[in-house]
Amino acid sequence: MRNLSLVGERRRKVNLKDVAASDKNNRRVVDMCEAEGDGIDFQSGSTSSTTRFILTNDGIVAKLADSSSAGDDDSNEMMWVAHLDPLCEQRGGEWFQLTQVDTGEELVLCCLSRNGAIVTVNPQSGEAELVGEFEHGLQAASFSPDAEVLCLLTFSEPDEDEEDGNQEPKKSVLLLMNTQWEVLAEAKVENHVPMDDSSSADSAAFMCWRPDGSLV
C-alpha cells in the first residue's frame, strides 16, 4: 500500500445543541453525504459544487449552508432541519445511514434506522416521508456503488413449529431493494453468533460491495 499523506484539511463547526431532542447530551453525527451541484453561492448567485447533509443518531437530518454563505468563521448554518423519529411507529431507534439516491423521479436522501425505518427526505425542502419499517429492525445496510440497489440485513421472527410448538433459532433476512423500494430478492441466512456481549461494537454486522457491484 502506498504511504498516505494529508494534502488538505478543513474543519467546520455544526451546532445542533439548539435543536429539540429528548437527550441532547448523547447526540452525535453518524453520517454525512454531499449532493453535487445542489448548493447556491449567495454572493455570486451561481450553483456551487456541493451541498452537505448530516444525520444524527437520534434522527435529525440537517442541510448545511455552503461555505460561501456561512462566512469565514468556519461554522455551518443549517438551511433546514428534518426530524425523522416522529414519522416512525417504532421511535427511539439509532439512525445510522444517510445516502443520496435517484428514485427515477427525483433525488432524495435515504435515511435508515436500527429500528427498521426507511425515510426519504427532499434535499431542497427538507420534507420527510416514511417509506416503510421492518418490524424486527435492521442489522446492517449498504447501497451498491451506483446507488441503484440497497442491500439490507434484518431479523425475522423465530419460526414456530406448528406440531410441537418449538421455536427455531432466529435467522437473519437478507434483502435487495431498488430505489423504487421494490424487493428484488430475499433469502434467510444463519444468524451470526457474537463472541462477546451482543451489545458491543465488536458484534455488529457490516456490509460492503465489490467496486463493480457484482457482489456484496
Backbone torsions as a table, in degrees:
resi	resn	phi	psi	omega
1	MET	NA	137.5	178.0
2	ARG	-70.1	150.1	176.4
3	ASN	-66.2	136.5	179.5
4	LEU	-91.3	137.8	177.8
5	SER	-132.4	141.7	-179.8
6	LEU	-77.9	121.0	-178.3
7	VAL	-103.1	-11.2	178.8
8	GLY	-177.3	156.6	-179.4
9	GLU	-152.5	139.5	174.8
10	ARG	-144.7	129.2	-178.4
11	ARG	-110.5	139.2	-179.8
12	ARG	-129.3	143.9	177.8
13	LYS	-96.1	135.8	176.7
14	VAL	-123.3	117.4	-176.4
15	ASN	-101.6	105.6	177.9
16	LEU	-112.8	10.1	-176.7
17	LYS	-69.9	-26.0	-177.8
18	ASP	-86.3	-5.2	179.6
19	VAL	-83.4	129.4	-175.1
20	ALA	-60.9	140.6	176.2
21	ALA	-167.1	163.0	-178.5
22	SER	-74.1	-32.2	-177.3
23	ASP	-142.2	87.7	-176.7
24	LYS	-72.3	-26.8	-175.1
25	ASN	-65.7	-30.3	-178.6
26	ASN	-96.4	7.5	-179.2
27	ARG	-72.8	137.2	177.0
28	ARG	-150.7	152.8	176.4
29	VAL	-79.0	127.2	-176.6
30	VAL	-111.0	-18.8	179.5
31	ASP	-158.8	158.2	-179.9
32	MET	-147.2	146.2	172.8
33	CYS	-140.8	159.2	179.5
34	GLU	-117.5	135.9	177.8
35	ALA	-105.6	117.9	-178.5
36	GLU	-67.1	132.7	172.8
37	GLY	65.8	22.3	-176.3
38	ASP	-100.5	-18.5	-176.0
39	GLY	-86.5	160.2	178.7
40	ILE	-121.0	127.8	174.5
41	ASP	-81.7	108.5	-173.9
42	PHE	-72.6	-17.8	178.5
43	GLN	-80.2	-43.0	-177.8
44	SER	-99.8	-17.5	-177.7
45	GLY	82.2	1.2	-178.4
46	SER	-91.4	164.8	178.6
47	THR	-79.3	130.0	179.9
48	SER	-83.9	171.5	-173.7
49	SER	-74.8	-38.7	-176.6
50	THR	-143.0	153.6	169.4
51	THR	-127.6	139.6	-175.7
52	ARG	-106.8	142.2	176.6
53	PHE	-126.5	143.2	179.0
54	ILE	-126.2	154.3	177.3
55	LEU	-126.6	135.6	176.7
56	THR	-104.7	162.2	-177.8
57	ASN	-63.8	-23.9	-179.5
58	ASP	-97.4	17.4	169.9
59	GLY	86.8	38.9	174.6
60	ILE	-114.6	126.8	173.2
61	VAL	-109.7	132.1	-179.6
62	ALA	-130.5	139.1	173.5
63	LYS	-97.8	123.6	-176.2
64	LEU	-92.8	140.3	177.8
65	ALA	-64.0	147.5	176.7
66	ASP	-63.1	151.7	-176.4
67	SER	-58.5	-30.5	-178.7
68	SER	-69.9	-23.2	-179.6
69	SER	-98.3	-9.6	-176.8
70	ALA	-91.9	-1.9	-179.3
71	GLY	84.4	-166.3	-176.5
72	ASP	-106.1	16.8	-176.8
73	ASP	-92.5	10.4	177.9
74	ASP	58.5	27.4	176.4
75	SER	-111.9	158.7	-179.8
76	ASN	-113.2	120.5	170.6
77	GLU	-84.2	148.1	-178.4
78	MET	-95.2	125.6	178.4
79	MET	-73.5	-40.4	172.7
80	TRP	-156.4	162.0	178.0
81	VAL	-132.1	132.7	178.3
82	ALA	-117.8	134.9	177.6
83	HIS	-103.4	120.9	-172.7
84	LEU	-92.0	-36.5	-174.0
85	ASP	-56.1	-41.0	-178.5
86	PRO	-60.3	-18.7	-180.0
87	LEU	-80.3	-15.0	-168.6
88	CYS	-100.6	147.7	175.4
89	GLU	-72.3	-41.2	177.0
90	GLN	-99.7	101.8	-175.2
91	ARG	-95.1	165.2	176.3
92	GLY	83.8	8.8	178.2
93	GLY	-80.6	153.5	-179.5
94	GLU	-76.6	123.7	175.8
95	TRP	-85.2	140.5	-169.9
96	PHE	-139.3	-11.1	-176.9
97	GLN	-143.5	140.0	179.0
98	LEU	-135.8	122.3	-177.2
99	THR	-141.4	138.8	173.0
100	GLN	-87.7	128.3	-178.2
101	VAL	-133.2	156.2	176.9
102	ASP	-103.3	114.8	-178.1
103	THR	-83.4	-2.2	-174.8
104	GLY	98.2	-23.8	177.9
105	GLU	-112.2	-31.2	-178.3
106	GLU	-161.6	163.4	172.2
107	LEU	-88.0	133.0	178.8
108	VAL	-135.4	161.7	171.4
109	LEU	-96.0	126.0	179.8
110	CYS	-101.7	124.7	-177.8
111	CYS	-119.3	137.1	-176.8
112	LEU	-125.1	143.4	178.7
113	SER	-122.6	156.5	177.2
114	ARG	-64.0	-25.1	177.4
115	ASN	-74.0	-5.1	174.8
116	GLY	103.0	8.1	-176.9
117	ALA	-85.8	141.5	169.0
118	ILE	-117.2	118.8	-179.1
119	VAL	-126.1	134.4	174.4
120	THR	-104.5	146.7	-179.7
121	VAL	-129.0	131.7	175.9
122	ASN	-71.0	120.5	-175.5
123	PRO	-68.3	-18.3	179.0
124	GLN	-86.3	-46.2	-173.4
125	SER	-100.9	-21.8	-175.0
126	GLY	82.2	7.6	178.6
127	GLU	-71.6	127.7	-175.9
128	ALA	-107.8	146.8	-179.5
129	GLU	-140.6	133.0	177.7
130	LEU	-79.3	122.1	177.0
131	VAL	-82.6	-43.4	-179.7
132	GLY	173.7	172.3	179.9
133	GLU	-135.8	134.4	172.1
134	PHE	-88.9	121.9	-168.6
135	GLU	-57.0	-35.0	-173.5
136	HIS	-105.6	15.2	169.8
137	GLY	88.4	171.0	-179.4
138	LEU	-114.7	127.3	174.6
139	GLN	-82.6	-42.4	-176.6
140	ALA	-159.3	162.8	178.4
141	ALA	-159.7	152.5	178.1
142	SER	-160.3	133.7	173.5
143	PHE	-83.2	148.7	174.9
144	SER	-64.6	162.5	-177.6
145	PRO	-56.0	-30.3	177.9
146	ASP	-91.0	5.1	177.8
147	ALA	58.7	30.7	179.3
148	GLU	-106.0	-16.3	-179.8
149	VAL	-131.3	133.0	178.5
150	LEU	-109.5	124.3	175.8
151	CYS	-101.3	130.1	-176.8
152	LEU	-125.7	143.7	174.3
153	LEU	-120.2	114.4	-176.8
154	THR	-118.1	-179.6	169.8
155	PHE	-116.5	146.7	176.4
156	SER	-113.7	166.0	176.0
157	GLU	-64.2	146.0	173.2
158	PRO	-58.8	134.4	178.3
159	ASP	-72.9	133.6	-178.4
160	GLU	-103.0	129.0	177.2
161	ASP	-76.5	119.1	-174.8
162	GLU	-67.9	-24.5	-175.1
163	GLU	-76.7	-50.6	-175.6
164	ASP	-116.1	1.1	176.7
165	GLY	78.5	2.5	178.8
166	ASN	-72.4	149.4	-179.8
167	GLN	-106.3	134.5	177.3
168	GLU	-79.8	156.7	178.1
169	PRO	-58.4	144.8	178.5
170	LYS	-61.6	138.3	178.9
171	LYS	-121.0	149.0	176.6
172	SER	-79.2	152.6	175.9
173	VAL	-117.1	126.0	179.4
174	LEU	-104.0	124.2	-177.5
175	LEU	-126.4	149.6	169.1
176	LEU	-116.7	130.2	179.2
177	MET	-128.3	149.2	172.6
178	ASN	-92.1	-178.6	-176.0
179	THR	-81.6	2.6	167.6
180	GLN	-97.0	8.3	175.7
181	TRP	64.4	31.4	173.1
182	GLU	-95.0	137.8	178.6
183	VAL	-77.2	121.0	-179.2
184	LEU	-89.2	-35.6	-179.6
185	ALA	-163.2	154.7	174.7
186	GLU	-152.2	152.7	179.9
187	ALA	-154.9	146.8	174.8
188	LYS	-88.1	137.3	178.9
189	VAL	-129.9	155.7	180.0
190	GLU	-62.8	137.7	179.2
191	ASN	-74.3	135.6	177.8
192	HIS	-71.8	147.2	179.6
193	VAL	-108.9	111.2	-179.0
194	PRO	-66.4	149.7	-179.4
195	MET	-76.9	-19.9	-177.7
196	ASP	-133.8	-156.5	-179.9
197	ASP	-56.5	127.9	-175.0
198	SER	-66.6	-13.2	179.7
199	SER	-86.9	-6.2	-177.3
200	SER	-80.9	159.2	-178.9
201	ALA	-65.0	-27.7	-178.2
202	ASP	-67.1	-20.1	-177.0
203	SER	-94.3	0.4	-176.8
204	ALA	-72.3	153.1	176.6
205	ALA	-99.4	142.6	179.0
206	PHE	-133.3	158.7	178.4
207	MET	-131.2	152.3	168.7
208	CYS	-150.3	153.0	-179.5
209	TRP	-101.9	151.6	167.7
210	ARG	-69.1	145.4	-174.1
211	PRO	-53.5	-30.5	179.9
212	ASP	-86.8	-0.2	176.2
213	GLY	77.7	10.7	-176.4
214	SER	-84.2	-22.8	-179.6
215	LEU	-138.2	152.4	175.1
216	VAL	-131.4	NA	NA
